[in-house]
Amino acid sequence: MRLIGTVVVTEIEMEIEMNLADKYAILKQEADAALAALDACKVEIKKLGRETLEGTHVVVTLSLSERKSFDAKAAAKFLTEEQVAACTKVSQVETIRIKPRVTVEA
């Protein structure tokens, strides 16, 4: 059984032509749970403070490096509106959101 929002879905129901929206919601929920478990594992690895962890099948390495980033908001304070506009790039972003269906009982 799997929980989608507040609805429990059985494995049998999942195999019967599942609505694509419901299928996406289930997969998203499972991915989120896997990412949460992965994040928790990362925390444990960092706590150990070791550069290398050897497992039976893999070797995991932990390294520290520096990265420079550009603060566009701070830079914009030193530029004219025209200069900021000339440096602005517009791109399309796709977003998929999941909201549970609301059923109203009479």
MDTraj code that builds the backbone (N, CA, C; nanometers):
import mdtraj as md
import numpy as np

residues = "MET ARG LEU ILE GLY THR VAL VAL VAL THR GLU ILE GLU MET GLU ILE GLU MET ASN LEU ALA ASP LYS TYR ALA ILE LEU LYS GLN GLU ALA ASP ALA ALA LEU ALA ALA LEU ASP ALA CYS LYS VAL GLU ILE LYS LYS LEU GLY ARG GLU THR LEU GLU GLY THR HIS VAL VAL VAL THR LEU SER LEU SER GLU ARG LYS SER PHE ASP ALA LYS ALA ALA ALA LYS PHE LEU THR GLU GLU GLN VAL ALA ALA CYS THR LYS VAL SER GLN VAL GLU THR ILE ARG ILE LYS PRO ARG VAL THR VAL GLU ALA".split()
xyz = np.array([
    [0.0833, -0.1187, 0.0000],
    [0.0000, 0.0000, 0.0000],
    [0.0871, 0.1240, 0.0000],
    [0.0381, 0.2281, -0.0652],
    [0.1089, 0.3559, -0.0701],
    [0.0124, 0.4669, -0.0371],
    [0.0654, 0.5722, 0.0205],
    [-0.0164, 0.6866, 0.0591],
    [0.0022, 0.7974, -0.0430],
    [-0.1058, 0.8427, -0.1017],
    [-0.1034, 0.9584, -0.1913],
    [-0.1876, 1.0652, -0.1237],
    [-0.1223, 1.1693, -0.0746],
    [-0.1963, 1.2703, -0.0005],
    [-0.2594, 1.2055, 0.1202],
    [-0.3901, 1.1930, 0.1190],
    [-0.4600, 1.1295, 0.2304],
    [-0.5295, 1.0006, 0.1859],
    [-0.4942, 0.9512, 0.0654],
    [-0.5589, 0.8324, 0.0106],
    [-0.4594, 0.7178, 0.0062],
    [-0.5000, 0.6020, 0.0534],
    [-0.4159, 0.4827, 0.0489],
    [-0.4465, 0.4078, -0.0801],
    [-0.3400, 0.3752, -0.1547],
    [-0.3556, 0.3054, -0.2830],
    [-0.2871, 0.1700, -0.2709],
    [-0.3575, 0.0637, -0.3079],
    [-0.2994, -0.0708, -0.3014],
    [-0.2172, -0.0975, -0.4266],
    [-0.1295, -0.1976, -0.4197],
    [-0.0473, -0.2344, -0.5341],
    [-0.1349, -0.2783, -0.6516],
    [-0.2461, -0.3444, -0.6227],
    [-0.3362, -0.3898, -0.7294],
    [-0.3950, -0.2693, -0.8016],
    [-0.4381, -0.1704, -0.7265],
    [-0.4922, -0.0497, -0.7877],
    [-0.3877, 0.0203, -0.8729],
    [-0.2612, 0.0120, -0.8317],
    [-0.1548, 0.0773, -0.9063],
    [-0.1334, 0.0093, -1.0408],
    [-0.1523, -0.1212, -1.0476],
    [-0.1298, -0.1933, -1.1718],
    [-0.2437, -0.1740, -1.2708],
    [-0.3619, -0.1409, -1.2222],
    [-0.4754, -0.1139, -1.3105],
    [-0.4562, 0.0281, -1.3617],
    [-0.4595, 0.0447, -1.4923],
    [-0.4385, 0.1721, -1.5582],
    [-0.4467, 0.2931, -1.4658],
    [-0.3359, 0.3216, -1.4021],
    [-0.3326, 0.4323, -1.3087],
    [-0.3276, 0.5644, -1.3840],
    [-0.3983, 0.6576, -1.3331],
    [-0.3968, 0.7935, -1.3841],
    [-0.2533, 0.8455, -1.3780],
    [-0.2079, 0.9119, -1.4822],
    [-0.0719, 0.9618, -1.4890],
    [-0.0421, 1.0596, -1.3749],
    [-0.1387, 1.1396, -1.3366],
    [-0.1191, 1.2336, -1.2261],
    [-0.0928, 1.1591, -1.0956],
    [-0.1709, 1.0534, -1.0693],
    [-0.1516, 0.9750, -0.9474],
    [-0.0173, 0.9025, -0.9492],
    [0.0189, 0.8498, -1.0671],
    [0.1467, 0.7809, -1.0814],
    [0.2616, 0.8772, -1.0519],
    [0.2533, 0.9979, -1.1052],
    [0.3568, 1.0986, -1.0805],
    [0.3663, 1.1298, -0.9315],
    [0.2512, 1.1449, -0.8660],
    [0.2497, 1.1779, -0.7233],
    [0.3154, 1.0681, -0.6404],
    [0.2879, 0.9425, -0.6740],
    [0.3476, 0.8301, -0.6015],
    [0.4991, 0.8299, -0.6207],
    [0.5435, 0.8431, -0.7455],
    [0.6867, 0.8425, -0.7737],
    [0.7568, 0.9601, -0.7070],
    [0.6928, 1.0758, -0.7049],
    [0.7494, 1.1941, -0.6399],
    [0.7631, 1.1703, -0.4902],
    [0.6617, 1.1110, -0.4295],
    [0.6640, 1.0811, -0.2866],
    [0.7773, 0.9836, -0.2540],
    [0.7945, 0.8818, -0.3376],
    [0.9021, 0.7845, -0.3158],
    [1.0393, 0.8499, -0.3354],
    [1.0510, 0.9359, -0.4356],
    [1.1778, 1.0060, -0.4611],
    [1.2118, 1.0978, -0.3445],
    [1.1122, 1.1689, -0.2928],
    [1.1356, 1.2578, -0.1785],
    [1.1821, 1.1790, -0.0565],
    [1.1210, 1.0616, -0.0336],
    [1.1610, 0.9782, 0.0797],
    [1.3045, 0.9282, 0.0607],
    [1.3383, 0.8891, -0.0626],
    [1.4742, 0.8422, -0.0901],
    [1.5754, 0.9556, -0.0716],
    [1.5414, 1.0762, -0.1162],
    [1.6313, 1.1907, -0.0990],
    [1.6492, 1.2262, 0.0487],
    [1.5427, 1.2137, 0.1274],
    [1.5531, 1.2403, 0.2712],
    [1.6462, 1.1385, 0.3363],
    [1.6346, 1.0125, 0.2971],
    [1.7227, 0.9076, 0.3507],
    [1.8668, 0.9329, 0.3085],
    [1.8859, 0.9755, 0.1839],
    [2.0193, 1.0060, 0.1334],
    [2.0803, 1.1236, 0.2098],
    [2.0006, 1.2272, 0.2340],
    [2.0492, 1.3426, 0.3108],
    [2.0898, 1.3027, 0.4522],
    [2.0107, 1.2164, 0.5148],
    [2.0433, 1.1690, 0.6495],
    [2.1740, 1.0898, 0.6477],
    [2.1946, 1.0107, 0.5435],
    [2.3180, 0.9333, 0.5302],
    [2.4374, 1.0269, 0.5113],
    [2.4191, 1.1337, 0.4328],
    [2.5257, 1.2328, 0.4135],
    [2.5666, 1.2955, 0.5461],
    [2.4682, 1.3256, 0.6303],
    [2.4958, 1.3843, 0.7615],
    [2.5821, 1.2893, 0.8439],
    [2.5485, 1.1605, 0.8422],
    [2.6264, 1.0612, 0.9165],
    [2.7698, 1.0528, 0.8638],
    [2.7837, 1.0553, 0.7315],
    [2.9174, 1.0492, 0.6719],
    [2.9996, 1.1704, 0.7132],
    [2.9388, 1.2884, 0.7091],
    [3.0104, 1.4109, 0.7470],
    [3.0499, 1.4092, 0.8946],
    [2.9625, 1.3551, 0.9794],
    [2.9928, 1.3474, 1.1229],
    [3.1168, 1.2629, 1.1505],
    [3.1381, 1.1596, 1.0707],
    [3.2547, 1.0745, 1.0897],
    [3.3843, 1.1511, 1.0633],
    [3.3775, 1.2488, 0.9725],
    [3.4939, 1.3317, 0.9446],
    [3.6073, 1.2610, 0.8720],
    [3.5797, 1.1469, 0.8159],
    [3.6833, 1.0722, 0.7431],
    [3.6749, 1.1047, 0.5945],
    [3.7903, 1.1088, 0.5293],
    [3.7915, 1.1385, 0.3861],
    [3.7448, 1.0203, 0.3027],
    [3.7666, 0.8998, 0.3513],
    [3.7337, 0.7800, 0.2738],
    [3.6576, 0.6803, 0.3595],
    [3.5514, 0.6279, 0.3038],
    [3.4762, 0.5188, 0.3665],
    [3.4746, 0.4041, 0.2671],
    [3.5186, 0.2871, 0.3096],
    [3.5214, 0.1716, 0.2202],
    [3.4100, 0.0754, 0.2557],
    [3.3299, 0.0452, 0.1558],
    [3.2244, -0.0528, 0.1723],
    [3.2626, -0.1811, 0.1025],
    [3.1704, -0.2747, 0.0984],
    [3.1942, -0.4007, 0.0296],
    [3.2011, -0.3799, -0.1218],
    [3.1169, -0.2886, -0.1726],
    [3.1052, -0.2704, -0.3173],
    [3.1554, -0.1351, -0.3681],
    [3.1673, -0.0377, -0.2793],
    [3.2046, 0.0971, -0.3232],
    [3.2992, 0.1626, -0.2236],
    [3.3642, 0.2689, -0.2712],
    [3.4438, 0.3545, -0.1847],
    [3.3811, 0.4932, -0.1945],
    [3.3474, 0.5514, -0.0813],
    [3.2868, 0.6844, -0.0769],
    [3.3922, 0.7814, -0.0251],
    [3.4094, 0.8931, -0.0955],
    [3.5064, 0.9931, -0.0515],
    [3.4343, 1.1224, -0.0158],
    [3.4847, 1.1886, 0.0847],
    [3.4328, 1.3172, 0.1293],
    [3.5438, 1.4190, 0.1097],
    [3.5144, 1.5230, 0.0334],
    [3.6162, 1.6248, 0.0110],
    [3.5574, 1.7633, 0.0356],
    [3.6441, 1.8561, 0.0640],
    [3.6047, 1.9938, 0.0912],
    [3.6724, 2.0826, -0.0118],
    [3.5966, 2.1714, -0.0721],
    [3.6536, 2.2637, -0.1699],
    [3.5835, 2.3982, -0.1578],
    [3.6425, 2.5001, -0.2159],
    [3.5818, 2.6329, -0.2155],
    [3.5223, 2.6612, -0.3520],
    [3.4148, 2.7366, -0.3522],
    [3.3495, 2.7738, -0.4763],
    [3.3181, 2.9222, -0.4710],
    [3.3465, 2.9914, -0.5766],
    [3.3113, 3.1328, -0.5865],
    [3.1744, 3.1435, -0.6511],
    [3.0970, 3.2378, -0.6029],
    [2.9670, 3.2622, -0.6650],
    [2.9528, 3.4117, -0.6923],
    [2.8699, 3.4448, -0.7881],
    [2.8488, 3.5830, -0.8287],
    [2.7170, 3.6306, -0.7712],
    [2.7194, 3.7401, -0.6974],
    [2.5994, 3.7965, -0.6362],
    [2.5407, 3.9000, -0.7316],
    [2.4442, 3.8581, -0.8103],
    [2.3838, 3.9450, -0.9117],
    [2.3120, 4.0642, -0.8489],
    [2.2483, 4.0453, -0.7350],
    [2.1784, 4.1568, -0.6694],
    [2.2763, 4.2642, -0.6252],
    [2.3880, 4.2221, -0.5690],
    [2.4895, 4.3187, -0.5261],
    [2.5497, 4.3897, -0.6467],
    [2.5752, 4.3152, -0.7529],
    [2.6335, 4.3746, -0.8731],
    [2.5386, 4.4747, -0.9364],
    [2.4096, 4.4453, -0.9318],
    [2.3099, 4.5342, -0.9914],
    [2.3103, 4.6725, -0.9265],
    [2.3537, 4.6820, -0.8021],
    [2.3603, 4.8114, -0.7329],
    [2.4664, 4.9027, -0.7945],
    [2.5632, 4.8430, -0.8643],
    [2.6707, 4.9209, -0.9253],
    [2.6462, 4.9483, -1.0737],
    [2.5370, 4.8949, -1.1288],
    [2.5082, 4.9074, -1.2713],
    [2.3830, 4.9909, -1.2949],
    [2.3733, 5.0458, -1.4143],
    [2.2508, 5.1175, -1.4510],
    [2.1448, 5.0140, -1.4885],
    [2.0202, 5.0585, -1.4968],
    [1.9116, 4.9679, -1.5357],
    [1.9359, 4.9102, -1.6752],
    [1.9919, 4.9913, -1.7642],
    [2.0206, 4.9463, -1.9004],
    [2.1281, 4.8368, -1.8991],
    [2.2301, 4.8536, -1.8161],
    [2.3360, 4.7538, -1.8070],
    [2.2829, 4.6225, -1.7495],
    [2.1978, 4.6343, -1.6494],
    [2.1368, 4.5139, -1.5909],
    [2.0505, 4.4449, -1.6961],
    [1.9708, 4.5227, -1.7710],
    [1.8847, 4.4655, -1.8757],
    [1.9683, 4.3967, -1.9831],
    [2.0827, 4.4558, -2.0177],
    [2.1693, 4.3978, -2.1202],
    [2.2295, 4.2653, -2.0737],
    [2.2434, 4.2477, -1.9437],
    [2.3027, 4.1247, -1.8885],
    [2.1978, 4.0231, -1.8446],
    [2.0712, 4.0567, -1.8626],
    [1.9634, 3.9689, -1.8173],
    [1.9263, 3.8707, -1.9270],
    [1.9186, 3.7451, -1.8884],
    [1.8826, 3.6376, -1.9810],
    [1.7492, 3.5797, -1.9355],
    [1.6561, 3.5650, -2.0277],
    [1.5247, 3.5096, -1.9964],
    [1.5215, 3.3646, -2.0420],
    [1.4746, 3.2778, -1.9549],
    [1.4622, 3.1368, -1.9903],
    [1.3284, 3.0845, -1.9419],
    [1.2860, 2.9759, -2.0017],
    [1.1587, 2.9150, -1.9653],
    [1.1814, 2.8119, -1.8568],
    [1.0924, 2.8084, -1.7599],
    [1.1026, 2.7141, -1.6485],
    [0.9741, 2.6332, -1.6418],
    [0.9891, 2.5018, -1.6343],
    [0.8724, 2.4145, -1.6185],
    [0.8575, 2.3779, -1.4717],
    [0.7358, 2.3822, -1.4236],
    [0.7086, 2.3470, -1.2853],
    [0.5915, 2.2499, -1.2808],
    [0.6082, 2.1418, -1.2066],
    [0.4975, 2.0476, -1.1850],
    [0.4684, 2.0483, -1.0356],
    [0.3449, 2.0782, -1.0002],
    [0.3041, 2.0803, -0.8600],
    [0.1999, 1.9717, -0.8370],
    [0.1980, 1.9217, -0.7152],
    [0.1020, 1.8182, -0.6790],
    [0.0143, 1.8716, -0.5673],
    [-0.1163, 1.8668, -0.5891],
    [-0.2124, 1.9066, -0.4853],
    [-0.3145, 1.7953, -0.4707],
    [-0.3452, 1.7565, -0.3477],
    [-0.4476, 1.6525, -0.3306],
    [-0.5842, 1.7031, -0.3767],
    [-0.6615, 1.6140, -0.4340],
    [-0.7973, 1.6510, -0.4758],
    [-0.8812, 1.6706, -0.3513],
    [-0.9671, 1.7667, -0.3566],
    [-1.0561, 1.7952, -0.2436],
    [-1.1942, 1.7443, -0.2806],
    [-1.2459, 1.6565, -0.1961],
    [-1.3812, 1.6053, -0.2186],
    [-1.4734, 1.6653, -0.1144],
    [-1.5864, 1.7105, -0.1600],
    [-1.6841, 1.7707, -0.0697],
    [-1.7968, 1.6724, -0.0507],
    [-1.8190, 1.6373, 0.0743],
    [-1.9267, 1.5430, 0.1040],
    [-2.0529, 1.6207, 0.1364],
    [-2.1639, 1.5767, 0.0808],
    [-2.2914, 1.6458, 0.1029],
    [-2.3534, 1.6113, 0.2347],
])
top = md.Topology()
chain = top.add_chain()
for i, resn in enumerate(residues, 1):
    res = top.add_residue(resn, chain, resSeq=i)
    for name in ("N", "CA", "C"):
        top.add_atom(name, md.element.get_by_symbol(name[0]), res)
traj = md.Trajectory(xyz[None], top)
